């Protein structure tokens, strides 16, 4: 059976295309509010509804094998003001809410390297408390053949328990 994936903070869908390729998954829903990103997502995933703003999604009864999330990097980026959880774009709590409610077998996350020094310990603790075992790596784009060295943090978190979906 083909694994299903839900994409959060989808952007242009690059992380989702990678997950589809590596895991043979089928993206069944996306979530983004940026107008241009939504146009690209509608083209790349025409059968996947856009759930819109994560802050207003009701995850009750939603199921998926995989959740992907490239949640906003501005709260953690050295190019930004590094306000962390005090930045209004800090959507990690909403991503966590989805993970806790949907209970996927796998969560694949992406963010900037600067997240390691600001807020990442919270992400790891939250995932562990939700019953997920996380592994992470920082890769530069040039490590995988791109012509630039932009470094990104990738996390693969595996569901380690068999608890049913639960609310906050």
N, C-alpha and C positions, 0 to 999 in steps of 0.2 A: 504494500500500500504506500502511496506517495505521501511523504510527510507534508503537513501544512505549516505555513509560516505567516505570522502577522508582523508587519513592519511598523515601528513607531519612530517618530521624528525621522521620517523616511528620506528627506532630501531628494536627491535625484535617483535614489534606489540602488546605488552601487553596492552597498553592503548586502542588500537583498539578492541582487544578481549573483554575488559570490556564494551566498548561502544556497541559492537554488542550484548552482553549479556543483558545489562541494557535497551537499547533502541530498541532492535530487529532489529538493522541496518545491512546493508550489505556493506562491504568495497569494493568500486569500483575502487579505485586507492590508491597507496602508493607512498611515495617519500623519498628515502634515497640513499646515495652514498657509505656507508660503505659496502665493499664486503661481509663480514660475515653476516651483517644484511640483505643484499639483498638476500642471500641464504635462510635465515630463512623466510623472507617475501614471497619469491616465493613458499615456501612450505605451509605456513599458508594461503596465499591469492592467489592461483594459477590463478584466473581469473582477478586479479587486476593488471593492468600495473604499472610498477614503473616509475614515472615521472622524477626520477633522481634529479639533483641539482635544488633546489627551485629557485635559482637566475636566471635560464634560462627558467622557465616554463611560457608559455603564457596562462593566465587564461581566456582569452576571450571565452565566450560561455560555459565555464565549469559550471556545476551545481551539487549541492549536498545539502542534508538536514543538514549534520553535517560535520564539519572539526575537526579533532583531531590533536594535535601537542605536541610532547614532545621535544620542541626545545632545542638546546644544552645548557647544564647547566654550562659548563666551565667558561663562562663570569661572572657568579654569585656565583659560588661555593666557600665555604671557603677552599676547598681542592685545588682550583686553584689560579690564580693571581688576580682574581676579577677585570678584566679590563672593565667589563660591555660592553657598546656600542663600546669601542675601541678595543675589542677582535675580530679578524677576524672570529671567529666562531659565532659571534652575529647574529643570523638569525631571531630574532623577527621581524625586518622590512619586511622580506620576508613572514613570516607567516601572518602578518597584511595585506600585499598586497593581498595575497590569500583570506583572509577573506573579504576584501573590494570588491574584484572582484566577488567572488563566491556568497556572501551574504547568507550563510547557515542560517538555523533557530537557530542552536546551534554551538558553538565552545567549545571544551573541551581541556584544556591545562594542561600540567604537567611540573614541574620543581623542583629545589631544594629549600629548605626552605630559603637559603641564598639570593634568589631572592627577598624576601620581603624587604630586606634592600638595595638592589641595582637594580634599573631598573624596579621594579614592579609598581611603581607609573606611570611610562611612559606607561607601558602595559595597566593599567586601564584607563588612559586618552585617549590612542589611541583607545581602544575598545569603550569607551563612545562616542568619536568623530565619530566613524564609525557606531554608532547606536546600540550598544550592551550593555546590562546590565549584569555586572559580579558579581558573587558570588564566594568565594574561601574558602578553608579550608586547613590546614596542617594536614596530617595523617602520623603516623608512620606505617611502615610495620607490626609491632606487633599489631597495632590497628585492623588489619583485619586478624590476625591469623598467620602471618609469624614469623619465629624464630629470627628475628633481628629487631632493632628499627629505621632503616633508615627513616628519615622524608622527605616527599615530599609535594610540594604545588600543589593543584589541583584547577582548575578554570573552572566554567561552565558559559559561556557568551551567553545570549539569545538575538537574534535579536529583537529589540523593534520597528523597523519601517518597512515600506513596500517598501522602495526604491529599484528600480531595480539595477542590477549590475552596478558598475561604476569603472572607472579606477583611477589611482593615480593623 
